[in-house]
Amino acid sequence: MDWRDQVRKVVPYVPGEQPQGTGFIKLNTNENPYPPSPAVEKALAAVDADRFRLYPDPEAGVLIGALSERFGLPKDRFFVGAGSDDVLGMAFLTFFNGSLPVLFPDVTYSFYDVWADLFRIPYEQVPLDEHYEIQAAGYDRPCGGIVIANPNAPTGLAKSLSFIREMVENHPDVVVIVDEAYVDFGGESAVGLIETYDNLLVVQTFSKSRAMAGMRIGYAIGNPELIAAMQAVKYSYNSYTMNLPAQIAGAASLKDEAYFKEQVDRVVATRERAKAALAELGFQVLDSKTNFLFCTHPEVDAETIFAALRTKKIIVRHFSGERVKAFLRISIGTDEQMDTLFAALKEIIGDGR
Ligand SMILES: *Cc1c(COP(=O)(O)O)cnc(C)c1O
């Protein structure tokens, strides 16, 4: 016997690089280039550090209340956590305890298979079609659950609400998780369906559209029975996932919808401009409903472009998987950052072909 035999063997998720130096243009983890609402800073400044003596509200009442108001849904439809990664992980742990495989696309958020492995959940990855679209046919079979990122990452492609509805209706006996991390940038949300279908869980985050990745705030929306099941698992593991400042800052963000909308529109406008600029440089760019573009160049290898950009202190994301290694995923930065990127690409592509 050796203690090493009893160590849980995991292959962890690899997050995008967070460079520690200065002067980088960071377009690799789909963060928002603009700050959160000024209301967030104001709310945080008003937090009395003496309150840190006490545990935070385990139910995150302030945040749940603000979510309830924002969505016009009762409070018992919400589950919150330390980023949607926390919420998604908890959902996997809660809902996927059967023996049939859970299904998700072969090209999608690369945390899904990591959680499945960690929690020993059987799963199968359903191939996207040749256009990198999620195809319904592959999910038309008995399974232990379904996870769909909509819009999908890293492709950026979105499915219609009727597609999601069909998926949920065709699998009434398992939970369907729809990960809407990017929905605010142009996707159709399935939140409106949660009162109709008791097997639908929608997960969203403050990390992208609300510019608060560093605060770690995510949430799930679903019928009270799903939410209660997740609460039971959460309180069996860690009661205090949301610290006090995160609860307060999250609530403040939700109360400034005008700023939120304005800033999301800005990112979307830059995305459309960037899409055209990349096409001009010869890239094939998938149609994005997110705050990133997934693109490939027919003449210059993606890894070469990635490395050349890195030497110019511009960081984008390159994945090594067989179906995606020809692509780069480029987060939408400010217009100025994108102009610097285009100039750098012009040099690299010019040299490379
Ligand atoms: C960014 C992202 C998440 C996780 O975001 P959090 O920062 O943990 O809220 C979840 N799913 C997808 C598809 C993402 O891109």
Ligand as a Chemical Component Dictionary entry (heavy atoms), coordinates in Angstrom:
data_LIG
# 
_chem_comp.id                   LIG 
_chem_comp.type                 NON-POLYMER 
_chem_comp.pdbx_formal_charge   0 
_chem_comp.three_letter_code    LIG 
# 
loop_
_chem_comp_atom.comp_id 
_chem_comp_atom.atom_id 
_chem_comp_atom.alt_atom_id 
_chem_comp_atom.type_symbol 
_chem_comp_atom.charge 
_chem_comp_atom.model_Cartn_x 
_chem_comp_atom.model_Cartn_y 
_chem_comp_atom.model_Cartn_z 
_chem_comp_atom.pdbx_ordinal 
LIG C1 C1 C 0 -16.386 31.774 -18.794 1  
LIG C2 C2 C 0 -17.297 30.593 -18.878 2  
LIG C3 C3 C 0 -17.830 30.000 -17.741 3  
LIG C4 C4 C 0 -17.382 30.296 -16.341 4  
LIG O1 O1 O 0 -17.376 31.534 -15.949 5  
LIG P1 P1 P 0 -17.243 31.940 -14.412 6  
LIG O2 O2 O 0 -16.193 32.981 -14.425 7  
LIG O3 O3 O 0 -16.868 30.753 -13.598 8  
LIG O4 O4 O 0 -18.593 32.445 -14.080 9  
LIG C5 C5 C 0 -18.744 28.977 -17.886 10 
LIG N1 N1 N 0 -19.083 28.527 -19.095 11 
LIG C6 C6 C 0 -18.575 29.045 -20.210 12 
LIG C7 C7 C 0 -18.988 28.498 -21.516 13 
LIG C8 C8 C 0 -17.652 30.090 -20.134 14 
LIG O5 O5 O 0 -17.101 30.565 -21.239 15 
# 
loop_
_chem_comp_bond.comp_id 
_chem_comp_bond.atom_id_1 
_chem_comp_bond.atom_id_2 
_chem_comp_bond.value_order 
_chem_comp_bond.pdbx_ordinal 
LIG C1 C2 SING 1  
LIG C2 C3 SING 2  
LIG C2 C8 DOUB 3  
LIG C3 C4 SING 4  
LIG C3 C5 DOUB 5  
LIG C4 O1 SING 6  
LIG O1 P1 SING 7  
LIG P1 O2 DOUB 8  
LIG P1 O3 SING 9  
LIG P1 O4 SING 10 
LIG C5 N1 SING 11 
LIG N1 C6 DOUB 12 
LIG C6 C7 SING 13 
LIG C6 C8 SING 14 
LIG C8 O5 SING 15 
# 
